[in-house]
C-alpha cells in the first residue's frame, strides 16, 4: 500500500515538473501578460488652525484684535496614462471659518474645484490634443455684514451652492514639456455661469435674469505642481477665459498653494486666490480684483 501511494505521488510530481518545463500556450500567455496598472492616484487631507490674542495694553496701543480660524482642505488626483492616451482628474476642496474678536464667525475661504481632461499625444511628445471640463463653486452661503443704527450686526446672503457656479468645457491643444507643468489652449470653450437660487439672481446683473448664462470663448489654463525642495511643494493653477463676444472682459483666476511638510503629519501652508471676473460682479459694485490669503500650521495626512 505504501509503495502504491509513493508511486502515485511520484507520478504527480513528475507531471508537474514536465508542465513547468513545457508550459502550454495558455500558461505562457498568462505568464507574459503586461502590467495593466496604468493609474496613479494620490490624495492629501489637512486641517489648519490659527489663533492670535492680545492683552488690553497691546490693543490700546496697536488696535489689534484677537482672531482664530480653522481651514479644512482636500486635494486628490487620479491620472491614467497608456501609450499616447492620458486622462487626468484633479479635485481641490477648501473650507475655512474665521472669527475676529467682537464679530460673529464667518467663512474666509470656500472652494470646490474639479478638473477632468482627456489628452491624445501628437507626434511631438510635448503636445497633445485635449478635451476637458472644469467646475468651480462653493459649499456654504456667503454673506456681507453691516450694522444698524443700534450697532447690531446684520448679515445679507449674497451667494450659495451653485449660486454662482461655473462649468467650462473646452477643446484644443496642450503643451506639456515636463510632468509638473502643462499649458492648455482651449480654442473652443463653452462656459456656463449658473445662479441656481432665484432669490440671488438679481445680485448678478450679468446673468440678464437667467439662471444659466452661456458664453463661447477662448480658455487658457496653466498648471504647475512640483516639490521645489524636499518637503516643500508649490502648486499653481491659472485660468483665463475670454468671451469671443467681448474679448476685453477677460476673466482671470490664480490659485496658489505653498505647503511645507514638518515631520510625518504636520505642515505649514499658504493659500492665495486672486480673482477678477466681471460675470461675478455683484449688483451695485464695479469690477475689481479680489484677493484671499490664508496661512497656518496644521495636520496633513497623505494617502
Number of C-alpha atoms within 10 A of each C-alpha: 6 6 8 9 10 10 12 10 12 11 11 11 11 11 12 12 11 11 11 11 9 11 14 10 9 8 12 11 11 9 10 8 8 8 6 7 9 11 13 11 12 12 15 14 15 20 20 21 17 15 12 12 14 14 10 11 9 12 13 10 8 9 10 15 15 14 16 15 21 20 23 19 17 18 16 17 17 15 17 15 15 11 8 12 15 18 18 17 18 18 17 17 19 19 19 19 16 19 17 15 13 9 11 10 13 16 17 17 22 20 17 17 17 18 17 18 18 19 21 18 19 14 9 8 12 13 19 22 18 21 21 20 18 18 17 17 21 21 16 15 15 19 15 11 12 11 10 8 6 6 8 8 12 11 11 11 12 17 24 19 16 18 26 23 20 19 17 21 19 24 22 19 20 24 18 18 12 9 9 12 16 18 18 24 19 23 15 15 24 20 23 17 23 20 27 17 15 12 12 17 23 16 19 22 16 17 18 11 14 17 18 17 16 16 18 19 21 22 25 19 17 18 17 16 17 14 14 10 9 8 13 16 16 17 17 16 17 18 17 16 24 19 19 15 10 10 12 9 15 18 18 17 18 17 16 18 17 18 21 18 18 15 9 11 12 17 21 17 20 15 17 17 18 15 19 19 17 18 17 20 16 18 12 9 8 9 13 11 12 11 12 12 12 18 18 18 20 20 17 22 14 13 8
